[in-house]
C-alpha cells in the first residue's frame, strides 16, 4: 500500500513537471512568433515607405489592409494568416491582443505586441512588450 502511494506521488509530480515544461515551451514559441511578426510588420511598413515615399498612416486595421494590397499599385507588402486577424481586421498577437503601431513619429513607426501580460506598456524598455528592433539608419 505504501509503495502504491509513493508511486502515485511520483507519477503526479512527474505529470506536473511535464506540464510546466510544455507551458514554458509554448510561451517561448509564442514569444518567438511575436518577435517575427513585429519584425515582418515593421519591414513591410518600411518597404511601403520605400515604394511610396512615406509610411502609411491610419488605424491598425487600415494599415494592415494597405500593406496587404489595398494600395494604389495593389502591392502586397505583408501577408499573414487569416487566423491572425480579428473580426475588425486587426493583426493579433499570440496572446489574442492586437499588435500596436506607434505613429508618434510618422517617419519611423514602431510596431509592438503587449506581450504575455497583455498590458500595453507602450513598448518601454523593461516591460514584457515585444518591440521591433530599431532599424539602422533610421
N, C-alpha and C positions, 0 to 999 in steps of 0.2 A: 504494500500500500504506500509506504513512504517513498519507494523508488518511483512509483507512478506519479506521485505529486511532484517529485524532483524533475522527472522527465517533462511533465506538463508545464512547470515553471520555466524550464529551459526552452521548450518549444514556444511558449508565449513570448518570452524575452527575445528569442530569435526572430519571430514574426514582427515584433516591434522594431527591432534594429533594421530589418529588411525594409519595412515601411518607411522608416526615417531616411534610409539611403535612396529609395525610389523618389521620395519627395524632394530630396536635395538634388538629384539628377534632373528631375522635371524643372525645378526652379532655375538651375543653371542653363537648361535648354531654353527656357522662356527668356532669360536674360540675353542669351546669345542671339535669339531671334529678334528681340527688341533692338539690340545693337545693330544688327544687319539691316533692320527696317529703317531706323533713323538715318543710317549712313546712305542707304539707297534713296530714301526720300530727299535727303539733303542734296545728293548728287543730281537727282532729277531736277530740283529747283535750279541748281547751277547750270545744268545743260539747257534748260529753258532760257535762262538769262543769256547764255552764250548765243542761242539762236535768235532771240527776240530783243536783246539789248538791256533787259531788266528782268528782275524776278517777278513772277506773277503775284498778284495781290488778291485778297478776298478771304472769306471764311474757309476753314479747313476742307469742308466738303467741296466747295467751289474750286479751291486749289487742286484738289485731287482730280476732279473732273477735267480741269485744264491739262494737268500732267498726263492724264490717261487718254488724251487725244482730242478733247473738246477745245481746240485752239485753231487759229487761222489756217494753219497748214496741216492740221489733223495728225500732227506728230505725236507718237506715244513716247513720252519721256519716262514713264513709270507704270509698271504693271504689278498688280497684286491679286491675290486670290480673292474671289467673291466672298468667301467665308470670313475674310478680314475686314469686311465693310459692315458698318451699322446700317440700320434701316434708313437713316438720314443721309447715308453716303459718306460717312467719316471713316477714315482708316483707323482700325482698332489695334491696340497692343495686345500682347498675350494675356494680360490681366483684365481684358474687357473694357479698357478705357481708351478714349480717342487720343491719337498722337497729337501733340501740340506744335504749332508753328508760331514762334515769337517773331513778329514782324516789326518790332520796335525800331530796328534799323533795316529799312526795306532793301538796302543793298547787300545785306548779309543776314537773311532769316535763319533762325535757329530751330531745329527740329528736335523734339524730345518726347520721351514717354514719362508718365508719372511713376513708373517703376512698380516693384512688388507691393509697396504700401498703398498704391492707388491714390496718393495725395499729390496734387500739383504743387510742387515746391519750386516751380519756375526754373528748374534745371540748375539750381545753385550748387556750387561745389560743396561736397559733404552730404548732400541729400542722396536718396536712392534713385533719383530720376536718372534716366538713361539719355544722354545727350550726344548728338552727332559731334564727332571730333572737329576742332577748328580746321579750316582749310588754309593751306599755305598760300600766302599772297592775298589773303582777304583782308 
